[in-house]
Amino acid sequence: MGSQTTTISEDGEFLHDTFPEGFLWGMGTASYQCEGAWDKDGKGLSIWDTFVRNMPEKIQDRSTGDVALDSYHHYKQDVQMLKSIGASVYRFSLAWTRIFPTGRLDSFNQAGVDYYNSLINELLANGIQPMVTLYHWDLPQSLQDIGGWLNEEIVELFGEYARFCFQQFGDRVKRWTTLNEPFISGMMGYYYVNFAPCIHDPLEGPYKYVHNQLKAHAQAYRIYEAEFKKEQNGVVGISLDSSSYMPFNKDSPEDLEATNRCFVFRLGWMLHPLFHGKYPKEMREILDRRSKQEGREVSRLPEFDEAWSKKLIGTLDFIGINFYNAELVKGKDDGVLPPNWEVADGIPFFDSNLAGWNQDLEAFRSHDPKWVRCGAPWQDFTPTGIRDCIKWISDTYDKPTIMVTETGCSGSDYRMDDEQRKEFFKQSINAVLKSIKVDGCNVVGYSGWALLDVWEWMSGFTIGFGIVHVDKSGPNMTRSLKDSGKYLATIFRNNGFPRAV
Ligand code: GBH
């Protein structure tokens, strides 16, 4: 690898120490990926229900989330699994269409509320805190029909939905995230078009999408703050995805600058508006310049007016970080970077040659072919990279409260003796321990991905992240703990890695 001087192993020695008292330990899922019961008890259609029907070829094994792991009927087993690993928190999402089949208040469906009440109460009865994601990608199809996230009306509608959820569940749910991964869902939905709603608008789509998602986030946050916070005393955040970007050559100022630019375009894109009311300066300059060069009168990067700018600032009680990959970054494409991951359809996931975001950030990214692969074609085994993401957020935004809301290891074989996943969690959690003890970051919890081998979007049931195996062919959908889950139970019980153990 020639002049490459940064490696993930520079992370240093294993740290024997424990996490702060009260540190949250858990695992997560998302509604469409595990619930099934896609048309049961009055549930409406989401964009994923329609996507898997209209474009079955987009899903690798042509499977759907119609039944998924049928958590709708087996949630008690899920809770027992969480209990058996000693989890203190369960991160799951609400299907908007179960509660409001059309997404609007007038379509209210009591059965949806009943289901989530049962799940929440079962968790609490077993000593586990519910942590709710309001939106993990399953937008009501009726709202997509009016333009979905690209129609500004969504901001009000999301706020109304959020208010209802705070009202119904907020007496027991004290930890909320509004949205899961605006970057991934915007890019996959409008750029790579591998996700619903699958509308190809690579130059403007993701920027408009994120713009309205940020407003919707702030809308929900302000509603909680004004109407519920005092009485319910919970916290509201967002879950953001990032790779850990590393300079190809850490002695090259050009590579270092490009590395920072990647973080700015990935995390700063969302965080800067929520801290400072506007997009990062680097993004503003680059997007305005490029838009002009493209002959546009208006920049592809929208602006927040003054009222919105004010409304956005300070709308995070904590930042959720989701992490899966490390990437090497160069400031110049001099042919030295190795080829990127090859992915289905011949399109590399992070393709510096695709117009739009991938070019807008004016950096060149790839991976180190020496890195070991995980089960998914897009994932290398780089668990400690999470520490770089946490540090970048902490340094850039003055030590905010951070929670790991996802990280995990893909497998393609669904085996019970999942050694690689066990090792992933061990190294990943140790890296987070260093974030706290060495880097001085304020991390309050770790919720890994995923509790179950959930349906993996475009990869269907060809790839799993679960620490729990599900017997999908059996009548009871029996859940059993894999080796990684047993190992996590030990870490959770010890609150880390005390030296004596
Ligand atoms: C998260 O997305 C999601 O929140 C969660 O629902 C999901 O199950 C989990 O991660 C695992 O993927 O084949 O090259 O086009 C994280 C981002 C989304 C990254 C899908 C890889 C496919 C890449 N992942 N994406 S590619």
Boltz pocket constraint, residues with backbone or C-beta under 6 A from the ligand:
constraints:
  - pocket:
      binder: B
      contacts: [[A, 30], [A, 33], [A, 180], [A, 181], [A, 184], [A, 192], [A, 194], [A, 241], [A, 322], [A, 324], [A, 343], [A, 344], [A, 347], [A, 348], [A, 349], [A, 350], [A, 378], [A, 406], [A, 449], [A, 455], [A, 456], [A, 457], [A, 465]]
      max_distance: 6.0
